[in-house]
Amino acid sequence: MNKYIKRVIEDVRAKNADQSEFLQAVEEVLTTLAPVLDRNPQYEENAILERLVLPERTIIFRVPWVDDAGKVRVNRGYRIQFNSAIGPYKGGLRFDPSVNLSVLKFLAFEQVFKNSLTTLPMGGGKGGSDFNPKQSPHTPGKRCSDAEVMRFCQSFMTALYHYIGPDTDVPAGDMNVGGREIGYLFGQYKRLANEWTGVLTGKGLSFGGSLIRPEATGYGDVYFAENMLAKRGEALDGKRCVVSGSGNVASFAAEKLIQLGATVLTLSDRSGAIYAKDGISADMLKDIMYLKNVQRGEFADFAKKTKGVTFFKGANSWQLADKVDCAFPCARQNELNGKDAAYLVKHGCTLVGEGANMPSTPEAVETFLKAKVMFSPGKASNAGGVATSGLEMSQNSERVSWTRDEVDAKLKGIMKAIHDNAWDAAAKYGKKGNYVVGANIAGFTKVADAMVAQGIV
Ligand code: NDP
């Protein structure tokens, strides 16, 4: 390994020994950068890697709120402002009990490169809380009420608003932070700051949101896959696809795949996975989105009443189909391991388009690359969401609203540009077809050059 990279990785390991997800993300990126560091000594001279692995600012705050039973609850809130070399910090907020400093630092670090790849001027950040909107604190098996979620969001924003702003840091949604939460967060920011600005993205359409933003990550993931397949003269029509998750990214990835003539065989959630032997139809998908987003119901019940659909309790999406062409992991980090990857390769999978952030473990990535599977890392193929957030920021600044077709066309153009940048960077550094290396190098170079130009800050 390049000596400079080795030294920085060792230092990061020593100083962040308890942060496994962050270490995994740093090692994944840094170990692919040797060719570009060898050709550009100015990066080492300017200590770019040392600066790149340290957030510019880490904010941790207390979030007290009152539940419906009148009891005081206290959660932890975070915002990691990782890198602002090429634009204001930008990245989502995640509300989930699994949220901690390691998870958010990994996500914010990834976001720096992802945002750089979008071609838009956005730095990288991420935040959230260990608050669990899916579990009421006083009634087991029930979700938090809307009023509880609102009180939590208001308290969260009361602490966060000091640190964000339309030209400083523009948060968005992530796991368990959708339109409802963004609405409450935006309302409280507006009230505290006494101004209406595009300080959050993913807003409702009636107050500055962009058309296609909810769909953008899932659609973008599929557009990226179309670009990969075009390299070998193929299309998605007729392909057998396995998708994981059933949230924002998964459902819109599935929707676009079905529109393009692919067969979506699986979806999943925390309870398990569903397998539809003849594929999930567009109508079935509508029912699933209603079940998950409105009824907040269970996959098991859905499978019982839907012909041709089987529910596998506790399973993930990867080892259910006996013939697979493409896989789209769209749920969470490290959800697809080496064994799952080996199964997919053995059963015909030749393309993996990551919709989630870092869903494949390092062993899985190695298995895919060894088998010459076309593999797109999340930081490239799920960048459509943040790119459309960038488009939302532009519309807010200009006080205009673009049509659905205009935004979709821009999203398609951006996904093609990301694909081509990653492809070209890989080829330039002797790794043709390796999107992992290509995305890391293309994302890194833009940020590193901006940092060099801006001096020692
Ligand atoms: P959602 O909360 O809408 O959906 C997450 C999905 O993952 C749900 O189906 C959830 O199941 C499932 N899931 C969560 N934890 C587990 C677990 N421990 N085991 C099994 N399944 C689990 O999130 P998003 O769709 O927004 O995000 C999904 C991924 O995409 C994340 O990695 C996120 O960082 C990434 N991403 C999202 C973007 C966006 O625009 N939303 C942008 C770029 C990346 P259940 O329904 O049971 O909770």
Residues whose N, C-alpha, C, O or C-beta is under 5 A from the ligand:
A	BS01	NDP	G173 D174 M175 N176 T217 G245 S246 G247 N248 V249 A250 S268 D269 R270 S271 C330 A331 R332 Q333 G355 A356 N357 N382 G385
